[in-house]
Amino acid sequence: MEWYLKVLRQYVDFAGRARSKEYWMFTLVSVIISLVLAILDNVLTIGVLGLLYSLAVLLPSLAVGVRRLHDTGRSGWWLLISLIPLIGAIVLVVFFATDGERQPNAYGPDPKAVPGEFPVLS
């Protein structure tokens, strides 16, 4: 839950880098909340809870996706590849699952770096 709240606090922060764990934990909690809301929508026949939640997490989801791409050394514009049916989603999942660069890159320092430790240069 800590990672989910961290992403929500940085809801419009498109700069910097996000660890793989931060991205995937946010995604996991989001999917669980969406499933619960979908069940509630069906039981209560309201039908808008899932839509409201999706709108509420739209910006945080985009921001953490961009930061995750930054961690792998890619521009946030790569999110647009998801507009290509099926292939785009597969490419994005591969990018999101790729380990981040273990050194500072154009988007910031390594988020896994331990303070006081020398950065790994390759």
Residue frames relative to the residue before (quaternion, step in Angstrom):
aa qw qx qy qz dx dy dz
M 1.0000 0.0000 0.0000 0.0000 0.00 0.00 0.00
E 0.5656 0.6159 -0.3710 0.4039 3.58 1.17 -0.63
W 0.6716 0.4955 -0.2955 0.4650 3.59 0.96 -0.90
Y 0.6234 0.5458 -0.3313 0.4513 3.57 1.04 -0.79
L 0.6887 0.4723 -0.2758 0.4760 3.56 0.89 -0.94
K 0.6001 0.5591 -0.3586 0.4458 3.59 1.08 -0.69
V 0.6573 0.4964 -0.3055 0.4776 3.58 0.98 -0.86
L 0.6547 0.5112 -0.3225 0.4539 3.60 0.93 -0.81
R 0.6380 0.5169 -0.3291 0.4663 3.60 1.07 -0.71
Q 0.7280 0.3579 -0.2090 0.5461 3.60 1.14 -0.63
Y 0.1457 0.8811 -0.4462 0.0580 3.56 1.15 0.63
V 0.7821 0.2131 -0.1698 0.5605 3.63 1.11 -0.35
D 0.4437 0.6752 -0.4645 0.3626 3.57 1.19 0.51
F 0.0619 -0.8273 0.5581 -0.0144 3.55 -0.16 1.31
A 0.5998 0.5512 -0.3599 0.4549 3.59 1.27 -0.04
G 0.7082 0.4512 -0.3318 0.4299 3.54 -1.21 0.47
R 0.4974 -0.6473 0.5092 0.2727 3.50 -1.37 -0.29
A 0.1813 -0.7654 0.6080 0.1077 3.57 -1.17 0.60
R 0.4701 -0.6714 0.5016 0.2769 3.54 -0.93 0.94
S 0.6445 -0.5141 0.4065 0.3937 3.52 -1.27 0.43
K 0.6456 0.5353 -0.3165 0.4433 3.57 0.95 -0.90
E 0.6308 0.5358 -0.3283 0.4553 3.59 0.98 -0.84
Y 0.6806 0.4901 -0.2913 0.4601 3.59 0.86 -0.95
W 0.7361 0.4432 -0.2549 0.4435 3.58 0.71 -1.07
M 0.6307 0.5083 -0.3492 0.4711 3.62 1.04 -0.60
F 0.6187 0.5193 -0.3409 0.4809 3.60 1.02 -0.72
T 0.6627 0.5092 -0.3006 0.4596 3.58 0.92 -0.91
L 0.6503 0.5244 -0.3152 0.4503 3.60 0.94 -0.88
V 0.6817 0.4688 -0.2898 0.4812 3.58 0.82 -0.98
S 0.6330 0.5379 -0.3285 0.4496 3.60 0.99 -0.78
V 0.6582 0.4977 -0.3084 0.4733 3.58 0.95 -0.86
I 0.6455 0.5141 -0.3253 0.4618 3.61 0.94 -0.83
I 0.6583 0.4942 -0.3075 0.4774 3.59 0.91 -0.88
S 0.6448 0.5248 -0.3201 0.4543 3.59 0.97 -0.82
L 0.6509 0.5100 -0.3157 0.4653 3.60 0.99 -0.81
V 0.6462 0.5093 -0.3165 0.4721 3.58 0.96 -0.86
L 0.6746 0.4883 -0.2941 0.4691 3.58 0.93 -0.86
A 0.6196 0.5308 -0.3453 0.4637 3.60 1.06 -0.66
I 0.6373 0.5078 -0.3223 0.4818 3.58 1.01 -0.78
L 0.6583 0.4989 -0.3074 0.4724 3.58 0.94 -0.88
D 0.6127 0.5501 -0.3421 0.4527 3.58 1.02 -0.76
N 0.6903 0.4750 -0.2754 0.4712 3.58 0.95 -0.90
V 0.6702 0.4959 -0.3032 0.4615 3.58 0.95 -0.85
L 0.7649 0.3653 -0.1884 0.4959 3.57 0.85 -0.97
T 0.2989 -0.7870 0.4731 0.2597 3.59 1.34 -0.18
I 0.3159 0.7421 -0.5193 0.2825 3.55 1.03 0.86
G 0.1692 -0.8570 0.4672 0.1365 3.54 0.84 -1.02
V 0.7021 0.4621 -0.2930 0.4557 3.63 1.16 0.05
L 0.4725 0.6951 -0.4456 0.3081 3.62 1.20 -0.23
G 0.6682 0.4983 -0.2936 0.4680 3.58 0.93 -0.90
L 0.6419 0.5231 -0.3147 0.4640 3.55 1.01 -0.80
L 0.6596 0.5034 -0.3054 0.4672 3.58 0.93 -0.88
Y 0.6484 0.5050 -0.3172 0.4732 3.58 0.98 -0.82
S 0.6431 0.5295 -0.3230 0.4493 3.59 0.93 -0.87
L 0.6602 0.4892 -0.3016 0.4836 3.57 0.98 -0.80
A 0.6505 0.5361 -0.3160 0.4353 3.59 1.02 -0.81
V 0.7742 0.3328 -0.1861 0.5052 3.62 0.98 -0.74
L 0.3458 0.7596 -0.4912 0.2494 3.60 1.22 0.21
L 0.7175 0.4367 -0.2619 0.4753 3.61 0.71 -1.02
P 0.6574 0.4846 -0.3452 0.4623 3.66 0.84 -0.76
S 0.6387 0.5300 -0.3307 0.4492 3.61 1.02 -0.74
L 0.6515 0.4963 -0.3088 0.4836 3.57 0.98 -0.82
A 0.6644 0.5204 -0.3083 0.4391 3.58 0.91 -0.93
V 0.6957 0.4464 -0.2958 0.4788 3.61 0.83 -0.89
G 0.6052 0.5441 -0.3587 0.4572 3.62 1.10 -0.54
V 0.6520 0.4983 -0.3070 0.4820 3.56 0.97 -0.86
R 0.6703 0.4912 -0.3056 0.4648 3.61 0.89 -0.88
R 0.6201 0.5292 -0.3407 0.4684 3.60 1.08 -0.68
L 0.6459 0.4984 -0.3192 0.4822 3.60 0.96 -0.81
H 0.6123 0.5441 -0.3459 0.4576 3.59 1.04 -0.75
D 0.6408 0.5368 -0.3336 0.4359 3.60 0.98 -0.80
T 0.7057 0.4227 -0.2630 0.5041 3.58 1.12 -0.58
G 0.5889 -0.6117 0.3535 0.3925 3.59 1.28 0.16
R 0.5922 0.5723 -0.3649 0.4343 3.60 1.23 0.29
S 0.5496 -0.5974 0.4763 0.3380 3.53 -1.23 0.50
G 0.5810 -0.5943 0.4388 0.3417 3.55 -1.20 0.56
W 0.5315 0.6387 -0.3985 0.3883 3.56 1.23 -0.37
W 0.5242 0.6338 -0.4116 0.3925 3.60 1.22 -0.31
L 0.5045 0.6386 -0.4337 0.3868 3.63 1.17 -0.27
L 0.6057 0.5880 -0.3497 0.4063 3.58 1.12 -0.62
I 0.5290 0.6274 -0.4185 0.3891 3.59 1.20 -0.32
S 0.5569 0.6141 -0.3887 0.4020 3.59 1.21 -0.39
L 0.5492 0.6130 -0.3925 0.4106 3.60 1.25 -0.22
I 0.5907 0.5135 -0.3646 0.5044 3.58 1.29 -0.29
P 0.4566 -0.7184 0.4441 0.2796 3.61 -0.54 1.12
L 0.8728 0.0756 -0.1241 0.4660 3.54 -1.12 0.95
I 0.7116 0.4392 -0.2685 0.4781 3.61 0.60 -1.10
G 0.6575 0.5266 -0.3110 0.4402 3.59 0.90 -0.90
A 0.6596 0.5022 -0.3073 0.4672 3.58 0.95 -0.85
I 0.6428 0.5199 -0.3212 0.4618 3.58 1.00 -0.82
V 0.6497 0.5129 -0.3140 0.4651 3.59 0.92 -0.90
L 0.6643 0.5052 -0.3105 0.4551 3.59 0.93 -0.86
V 0.6310 0.5199 -0.3400 0.4646 3.60 0.96 -0.78
V 0.6346 0.5134 -0.3271 0.4761 3.58 0.99 -0.79
F 0.6567 0.5026 -0.3131 0.4669 3.61 0.90 -0.87
F 0.6784 0.4926 -0.2941 0.4589 3.60 0.90 -0.92
A 0.6980 0.4688 -0.2706 0.4688 3.60 1.08 -0.69
T 0.5268 0.6334 -0.4054 0.3961 3.59 1.26 -0.28
D 0.5282 -0.6208 0.4767 0.3292 3.56 -1.06 0.78
G 0.4928 -0.6491 0.4962 0.2994 3.54 -1.12 0.68
E 0.6040 -0.5421 0.4314 0.3940 3.53 -1.27 0.34
R 0.3556 -0.7661 0.5051 0.1773 3.58 -0.82 1.03
Q 0.6665 0.3946 -0.3051 0.5540 3.55 1.06 0.78
P 0.6209 -0.5037 0.4014 0.4469 3.59 -1.18 0.24
N 0.0758 -0.7784 0.6201 0.0620 3.57 -1.08 0.69
A 0.7807 -0.3511 0.2317 0.4621 3.59 -1.26 -0.16
Y 0.7130 0.4631 -0.2461 0.4653 3.59 1.20 -0.47
G 0.7620 -0.3355 0.1860 0.5217 3.59 1.24 0.01
P 0.6866 -0.4693 0.3507 0.4305 3.55 -1.32 -0.06
D 0.6425 -0.5141 0.4090 0.3944 3.54 -1.32 0.36
P 0.3724 -0.7530 0.4898 0.2331 3.65 -0.59 1.05
K 0.6507 0.5016 -0.3195 0.4722 3.62 1.23 -0.28
A 0.4641 0.7048 -0.4366 0.3118 3.56 1.26 -0.21
V 0.3670 -0.7085 0.5637 0.2136 3.55 -1.05 0.86
P 0.4907 -0.6632 0.4615 0.3261 3.62 -0.80 0.92
G 0.7812 0.2942 -0.2461 0.4925 3.56 -0.93 0.93
E 0.6172 0.5194 -0.3458 0.4793 3.58 1.26 -0.20
F 0.4950 -0.6493 0.4831 0.3163 3.56 -1.05 0.74
P 0.4962 -0.6556 0.4659 0.3269 3.62 -0.95 0.75
V 0.4612 -0.6561 0.5271 0.2810 3.54 -1.13 0.71
L 0.0999 -0.7902 0.6039 0.0315 3.56 -0.74 1.08
S 0.1160 -0.8074 0.5743 0.0696 3.55 -0.91 0.83
